[in-house]
Structure formats: C-alpha cells, structure tokens
C-alpha cells in the first residue's frame, strides 16, 4: 500500500520580524509553521521582516515541520516572493486576503521566476472571496484553502455567539469547495482562545466534525490540543489500513470484512485518516 501524503493537524503562526520566536518555533510541536510577513508585521518593519525570514530559512536545519510564509497581497507580494521564493526548504506561501484566481496566476508567475515549486494556500477573508472559493481553489499551485475569520466577520458584519453558528455556512462552503476542486481539505481558522483550552478543544472538535482536518494556532499552548483532536485513534488507523489493503487491487466498490458497502468515497475517508497519522 502506497504511503499517504501527510495533512497538517496544527499550523502555528510566527511573526516574521521576531528572531527569538523563530528560533523557538521548531520546538513547539506544530506540524506546520506559518511565518507571517503580513498582519503580524508593522508596515515600517516589512523590509526588516523579509531579511529576517530569508536568513532564518537559509539557516534552517533538516526538519519534518512544514514551513509556509504568509505574504502580503497587492504590490508587496512581489517583494515578499523575491525575498523568500528561492528557499529550497519552503513548502509554500499563504496569500493573505486573496480575492480572485487572477491573483494566483500572478503569484504563480512570480514563483516561477524564482525557480520555486512552492505550493499556495489562499486565505479567504471577505464575502467576495468566500463566494469565489471554488474558482480560487482551482487556481495554480493551490494546495488547500484557509479562512481568515477576523477580517471576514468585519466584512459581513457578523457577531458570533458561543457556538459560532453564525459562521457555519461559510465554513461548510469552504469545505465543500475544497472537495469539489479536488484539493486537500482545509485546516480550521484561528481562535484567540488560548487561556481556556477546554473551550478551544470544544470548538476544534466541532470544526473537525464539519470536515476540517487541522487547525491554525496563534499560541503554542493551542498546538497540543489541535494535534490531539486531529490525530486518529489507533483503532481508526487500524481500520483504515485494513480497508485500504482489502481494496488495494483497484476495485471501485465492494463489501468490507463487516459486510458494509464500500465505494471510493469510503476509501477516500480512509486515506484521510492515514494522512493525519503521526
């Protein structure tokens, strides 16, 4: 049975202009790091942050942690890509405030000019972006989608209650668009709740039920919770392995060992289980 590609259970944001935090970031236990050149960096520190991140990437040791850099939209996008696009250990870039697939075409050209095979995660932060989710998901280099809910809430005028049901439609829409485009499932948006980790766990479990396969984190304390929620149990892994081995011959449909009907959708779920296994 072929090895399944891994999905990130946790992705920790790290400010790009904070060398001390970057030095510690690989020890936080996150599957991914998202080094931020956008919201976490003041306008007058953007150039400094590019230099810091480029130097950090150049000196990065071998690691199983996947490295992404969140870049600025608009005119600064080209400067960001020129600074970090040549790094060989860069998995990809996250484009903040993505509004259309045309922006991704431009980004593809900038990355190609740097000789980079980096993947792209568009960050959807407006009503227009969410409504174009399928179009954006089908853009060049897109690996998955992610929602930026702080800006989105401001854009659409939503105030969330304790269970955040007001954002249910948006979240499910992005999960559906990802599946329809054939890209990886999205990881869940950030939460500012890092003191009450029980509340963070409850919201993360709810997002997992919606189809998200990991969660972006803004604080190291959230990482262990996200990893735990999105790590399949030993029984789930065993069941998925047995299922995929049983249908390794390419059968389209069949019956499993318990007499239950199995089709490609069931097998896809089994592959997703293994992709979150560590």
Secondary structure, DSSP 8 states (H G I E B T S, - for coil): --------SEEEEEETT-HHHHHHHTTS--SEEEEESSTTS-GGGHHHHHHHHHHHHHT----SSEEEEEE-STTHHHHHHHHHTT-TT--EEEETT---HHHHHHHHHHHHHTT---EEEEEE-SHHHHHTHHHHHTSTTEEEEEE-HHHHHHHHT----TT-GGGHHHHHHHHHHHHHHT-----B---S--S-HHHHHHHHHHHHHHT---EEESSHHHHHHHHHHHS--HHHHHHHHHHHHHTTT--SSEE-TTS-EE-HHHHHHHHHHHHT--
